[in-house]
Amino acid sequence: MIIEPNSHTLGARVLELDLSIKLKDNEIDALMHALGSHSVLEFPDQSLSTSQLKSFSERFGQLYISPGGRAQAQGHPEVMILSNMLKDGQALGIKDAGQSWHTDMSYSKMIAFANVLYGTTIPHRDGKPLGATQFRDMRAAYEDLPADVKQTLADKTITHDFNKFWEMMRTRPGSTRPALSERERQARPPAVHPAVLIHPISGKKVLYANPGYAIQISDLSEQESTEMLEFLFAHQLKDKFLYTYQWKKNSLLMWDNIGTIHNAVADYEPHEHRYIERCQVMATRLYDARGTTQPIMFASGSTV
């Protein structure tokens, strides 16, 4: 394979690699290290079935199955459909997924390692692609924090709650998201993680706080926590940490959830069709069951 870093703070293209064919263990390890270095990887010109997407994704860790059961590919509950398209009047997928800055699964005790998205229908207008995915670099954001803030966060944890993001999305104009059922709420209880993580692949410190799910910093009053979170959210959204990926048909995009936050740009209309299949890879190859304070080792024997 060939890995070509781009000129931005994040991102690289992976060339000469057919993801429909089972990769060797050393190739998977190389891609994991590339994620640790570049955070966002594009694999252009792929041709994948839903089954092949699932098979590729699960090489990186256990795949998450949403307890809500919404927008799952037929026969493959690990694959979620992100789409604004209709068939016989019924939605094919979730049309508003990811449309605010967040880190997937930060509300879970076992956090997410990576997202794997494969786009087969990409909206365009006047020859330009729509529906970009944006990223912010949380390693660079941490390094750029004032020294006193770093000191404050050094021994702190943050509580993350799924319901915060869900309710925020429900208030958006045109949203058809129902309220979470009690079963869905119980399946996603709040989780607590260090405010600053040591990335298990790169070894770099990253800011693990995001506007979508973070609700409370430990050992601070409610007012102090709110003020600190507002500062962190404004800080991490500075343009110098930004990388925007413009989608291309039949490209697969994979990103590291630990070292980034992301946002889906909703700049297309209902008639401008989008169809993407997604797998959520949990960090089961990077952390043990005790959570984010206990990194482990993966197949190559490298410490992560």
Secondary structure by P-SEA (a helix, b strand, c coil): cbbbbcccccbbbbccccccccccaaaaaaaaaaaaaccbbbbccccccaaaaaaaaacccbbbbbccccccccccccbbbbcccccccccccccccccccccccccccccccbbbbbbcbbbbccccccbbbbbbbaaaaaaaccaaaaaaaccbbbbbbaaaaaaaaaaccccccccccaaaaaaccbbbbbcccccccccccccccccccccccccccaaaaaaaaaaaaaaaaccccbbbbbbcccbbbbbbcccbbbbbbccccccbbbbbbbbbbccccccccccccccccccccccc
